[in-house]
Amino acid sequence: MLYQLHEFNRSFLTPLSKWAETSSQLFANPYSAWAYNPYSQRIAAAYELAFRLGKDYEKPEFNITSVVMNDEVVEVEQEIVLTKSFCNLIHFNKQTASTKKQKKPVAQSKILIVAPLSGHHATLLRDTVRSLIPDHEVYITDWIDARMVPLSKGPFHLHDYIYYVQEFIRHLGTDLHVISVCQPTVPVLAAISLMATENDPYLPKTMTMMGGPIDPRKSPTQVNTLATEKKFSWFQNTVIYSVPHNYPGFARKVYPGFLQHAGFVAMNPDRHAQSHRDFYQHLLIGDDESAEQHRRFYDEYNAVIDLPAEYYLETIQTVFQEFRLPKGTWEVEGKLVRPQDIKTVALFTVEGELDDISGPGQTQAAHDLCSGIPDNMKQDFVAPGCGHYGIFSGRKWRELICPKVIAFIAAHP
């Protein structure tokens, strides 16, 4: 019933938020007589805040249409190169004047960015993609909201995630570099480990793992504590719901995105409350730049997706409760995951000093597990003063972390 109540609440708030949006524009638009009321700016700010608190946030766009390469503005075209039931593989195709004439892509090393399937859209990594595009041919996994996947498409398990990653790697061919951010570090390491055990010729050149729960026992955070304090049956009985009839995925069992979003907010409620108070003040004083930064952040942060129930529950059990990867007990459909079998894939781990999602040390654990990789092919970096989102987005990512990732990839061509 919770999902149905959420939908009822959403349908109730939608017209109210639209009304608030219209009212805000009425008191802010210079062509409106109401905008010259002595209190118009205060009223407009209050209405816009109400609108943003009540609106329904749709999937954002990447909005990457061009980049600068060698002082030349290059067009970027987003294209789907592989379609699966629960994921699209997206390519950011660059077109220079010369390649347009020759009808061939720019010759650069390929990067597969494996985005998290943990509640947000892949567009959360927009900054990651934009920073890497000028020097690389970039692909990203764009996971599909489970409520939009018809029940006829079947279930999606944790091992399906692993198989998707392997299929994408093989599809992109040799000379590939893989970057995984947060949640996918675990299934990506499993995927590459299984490929190494089988001597797969399509093993990537490097794997960069950023802020992921390779070993959640190290520096446990609130996320880890919740997973260990609650029994597995609690997750089964408390957070799994059926998709309502008004979506293509009607009757599919999911972990709803709105629950994940509520969990994210509950981790730092004071910070979010202060952010909205600041937004109101920025509107009052006419600080349009700060107000727009707030809009951009929450347009992304508040847009969430549902996760397939079987995938979510298996992740909780395998990764956060039984620690099968670091314990060496993880079997994927009868095949043991052996990171020690990886010998030719260079490893780079990136962590944030202040990460409150995946604590420091959790991603570094990959180095001990991947004992077959020579030391000269391993690298680790802990970004000082950096939180979870800062390791893949924002100034510290662009100025501090991204150059190290690019240098690491260049060192292992």
Sequence and secondary structure as in RCSB ss.txt:
>XXXX:A:sequence
MLYQLHEFNRSFLTPLSKWAETSSQLFANPYSAWAYNPYSQRIAAAYELAFRLGKDYEKPEFNITSVVMNDEVVE
VEQEIVLTKSFCNLIHFNKQTASTKKQKKPVAQSKILIVAPLSGHHATLLRDTVRSLIPDHEVYITDWIDARMVP
LSKGPFHLHDYIYYVQEFIRHLGTDLHVISVCQPTVPVLAAISLMATENDPYLPKTMTMMGGPIDPRKSPTQVNT
LATEKKFSWFQNTVIYSVPHNYPGFARKVYPGFLQHAGFVAMNPDRHAQSHRDFYQHLLIGDDESAEQHRRFYDE
YNAVIDLPAEYYLETIQTVFQEFRLPKGTWEVEGKLVRPQDIKTVALFTVEGELDDISGPGQTQAAHDLCSGIPD
NMKQDFVAPGCGHYGIFSGRKWRELICPKVIAFIAAHP
>XXXX:A:secstr
 HHHHHHHHHHHHHHHHHHHHHHHHHHH TTSGGGGSTTHHHHHHHHHHHHHHHS          EEEETTEEEE
EEEEEEEE SSEEEEEEEEE HHHHHHT      EEEEE   SSB GGGGHHHHHHHGGGSEEEEEEE  GGGS 
GGG    HHHHHHHHHHHHHHH SSEEEEEESTTHHHHHHHHHHHHHTT TT  SEEEEES  SSTTSS  HHHH
HHHHS HHHHHHHS EE  TTSTTTT EEE HHHHHHHHHHHSHHHHHHHHHHHHHHHHHT HHHHHHHHHHHHH
HT B  EEHHHHHHHIIIIIIS HHHHT  EETTEE  GGG  SSEEEEEEETT SSS TTTTTHHHHH TTS G
GGEEEEEETT  TGGGTSSHHIIIIIHHHHHHHHHH  
